[in-house]
Amino acid sequence: MKTTRRKFLSSSGAATAAVGFPSIIPSSALGNADKPAPSNRIVMGGIGIGSMGRGDQGAFLGKNDVQYVAVCDARKGAMNQAKAKTDAKYGNKDCKTYADYRDILSRDDIDAVHIATPDHWHAQMIIDSCRHGKDVFCQKPESLTLGEGSLMVETAKRYGRVVSGGSQRVLQDYKGTVLRCWNGSYGKINSINVNVGPMSQPCNLTPENQPDDIDWEMWLGPAPWAPYNSKRCSGSYSTSGNSWRSYIDYSGGGMTDWGAHHFGGATFAVDVRELQPNKVILDEKDGKKFVSLKYSNGIEITHNKPGVGQMHVGRDNVQREGKEVPKYAGNSGISGDFIDCVKTRNKPFRHIDYAINSMAVPHLATIAYRLNRSLEWDSAKQQFVNDVEADRLRNRARREPWQI
Amino acid sequence: MLDQAFEALKTYKWGVDPKAIKAIQDTIVATHGDAAARKDLESKLAAVLATDAPRAAKDSVCRFLKTIGTAHSVEALAKLLHDEELSHMARHALQTNDAPEAVKALVGAMGKAPKKIKIGIISSLGARGTGVPIAPLAKALADKDAEISTAGALALGAIGSEEAVKALAAAKATDANKIAVCDAMFQCAENMLNHGKKSEAKAIYSTVLKIGPTKAAKMAADIGVKACA
């Protein structure tokens, strides 16, 4: 029988009392202004708990209004470390471990999950989480393909879930540029440039002996089958062949990995978070290809434009009225923003709509580079205009039995 | 360069540098708009699928055919649909192939496919969205196996047509497939709403509420009903 959140927590308490703890109820159980009672905390689990997941877990574990109860990873070592970290925090052995994230989602007592798997899992897990009524904090880049982006947005909206992307740099790394764009001091803005790369590459690494520590089928999930190789699944931040971030089946490469931060920052600075580009112009200057992505409101985001600096803002000396810069809810960064929004049901700073719109930029640019031509994108229909081949690159078949 | 790449494809095993076959991708890009060159390229690629080339080679061929495949390569890809190792990559190419023959191949392979492969085929049919017959998916939805039934439901939801709604409404939702059936009906309702058919959408949400949805689906139905107002 499934347990309710309240029943789960109270049964944990009952078990504690039964082994001889004093009957005086500690203040931590009753809660106070700084530390809410367990029944009023957001109950969370973590999925993909290695490198970035470890950091996210730490952020959520550190919040008094979060009760962290479960971890899941395809790697036993990472999972057990995460359990030990949780148990040490609470002084018990209660954190449950799962090899399959669906077992976390089936727990009625869990309100929200954070996801930090490789990118090829994000859409599947976000959509499944929403269908199970969970709120989600998912590391960037939120989408691997153009097509899955709109499915994530629709599902989050359908179930009324709070779904936040996980790029903390969007707000924190470009403060000066963002402020000058938003407060009007830059005047009328025409463009912004992002320099980032490379794109991901095909992977055909040599098979290696698979360690016992990893559930390879679960690591691959909806991605094409391939033999184990430590570089194929390494969580290193490299995008030059030594990590999953280098390879097409799991990532868009630096273009989407760091690109999620940069394009997220750019779309925020010039305030096109609610839009997607409608033209993708492939151009060449000084023998170097670059892409200009044009929006219906006249704004242009350029990628790797020769001679133009990172986050350089093109502008006219036309006065423009300023507006207040959006900020995180709560007071503890992007993870605190998410938790605050889980409680208030407001849109988080990197709301999934904004995340997907910003991720559309590198995805569109990548398809233009790969096909070596300019493209038109109908964002309302989520398809290219008169370009069947480009349309084919919006989606990938999922390896059975995965389906969204 | 292209001939060398095709030669390399014959022995392209895991561990070989992908640069050995890069000329094929380059040719795909360079021949955009050149129907004759594309047909020739497609024929050569499809022919590799019938050889004893390594798995990695056929895997790559399917990736190439995803971009340029037409009715011409469907038969060669269809022969891989029951191959446990290559079924997924064959679907990778067929799922986005616009030719009606691709749908026929996928539907034709459903019947005798082992369970896991059948689920994959159902998923690909759903992902196509249009031009897919509803009857085989409705049959999958009615399957006693919960995973096949779930796959059928999600595929019907992705298609979202009035015919798909009828199949879903006629389905018996069980504890094992209820989340998928409800989600599929929501997708159909949203499709109706997008076409201004508010009363039809509202009827779908009412149907969901009658089948005893999960807490999450109940909330989604309530959101949907409000959107129909």
Chai-1 contact restraints between the chains, C-beta under 6 A:
chainA,res_idxA,chainB,res_idxB,connection_type,confidence,min_distance_angstrom,max_distance_angstrom,comment,restraint_id
A,R131,B,I179,contact,1.0,0.0,6.0,A-B,restraint_1
A,R131,B,D183,contact,1.0,0.0,6.0,A-B,restraint_2
A,H132,B,A216,contact,1.0,0.0,6.0,A-B,restraint_3
A,G133,B,K215,contact,1.0,0.0,6.0,A-B,restraint_4
A,G133,B,A216,contact,1.0,0.0,6.0,A-B,restraint_5
A,R158,B,F186,contact,1.0,0.0,6.0,A-B,restraint_6
A,R158,B,A220,contact,1.0,0.0,6.0,A-B,restraint_7
A,Y159,B,A216,contact,1.0,0.0,6.0,A-B,restraint_8
A,Y159,B,A220,contact,1.0,0.0,6.0,A-B,restraint_9
A,G160,B,M219,contact,1.0,0.0,6.0,A-B,restraint_10
A,G160,B,I223,contact,1.0,0.0,6.0,A-B,restraint_11
A,P202,B,P18,contact,1.0,0.0,6.0,A-B,restraint_12
A,N204,B,V16,contact,1.0,0.0,6.0,A-B,restraint_13
A,N204,B,P18,contact,1.0,0.0,6.0,A-B,restraint_14
A,N204,B,A56,contact,1.0,0.0,6.0,A-B,restraint_15
A,T206,B,G15,contact,1.0,0.0,6.0,A-B,restraint_16
A,P207,B,W14,contact,1.0,0.0,6.0,A-B,restraint_17
A,P227,B,W14,contact,1.0,0.0,6.0,A-B,restraint_18
A,N372,B,V29,contact,1.0,0.0,6.0,A-B,restraint_19
A,E389,B,T67,contact,1.0,0.0,6.0,A-B,restraint_20
A,R392,B,K66,contact,1.0,0.0,6.0,A-B,restraint_21
A,R392,B,T67,contact,1.0,0.0,6.0,A-B,restraint_22
A,R392,B,T96,contact,1.0,0.0,6.0,A-B,restraint_23
A,A397,B,R91,contact,1.0,0.0,6.0,A-B,restraint_24
A,A397,B,H92,contact,1.0,0.0,6.0,A-B,restraint_25
A,A397,B,Q95,contact,1.0,0.0,6.0,A-B,restraint_26
A,A397,B,S124,contact,1.0,0.0,6.0,A-B,restraint_27
A,R399,B,H88,contact,1.0,0.0,6.0,A-B,restraint_28
A,E400,B,K116,contact,1.0,0.0,6.0,A-B,restraint_29
A,E400,B,I119,contact,1.0,0.0,6.0,A-B,restraint_30
A,E400,B,G120,contact,1.0,0.0,6.0,A-B,restraint_31
A,P401,B,K116,contact,1.0,0.0,6.0,A-B,restraint_32
A,P401,B,I119,contact,1.0,0.0,6.0,A-B,restraint_33
A,Q403,B,S123,contact,1.0,0.0,6.0,A-B,restraint_34
A,Q403,B,A151,contact,1.0,0.0,6.0,A-B,restraint_35
A,Q403,B,L154,contact,1.0,0.0,6.0,A-B,restraint_36
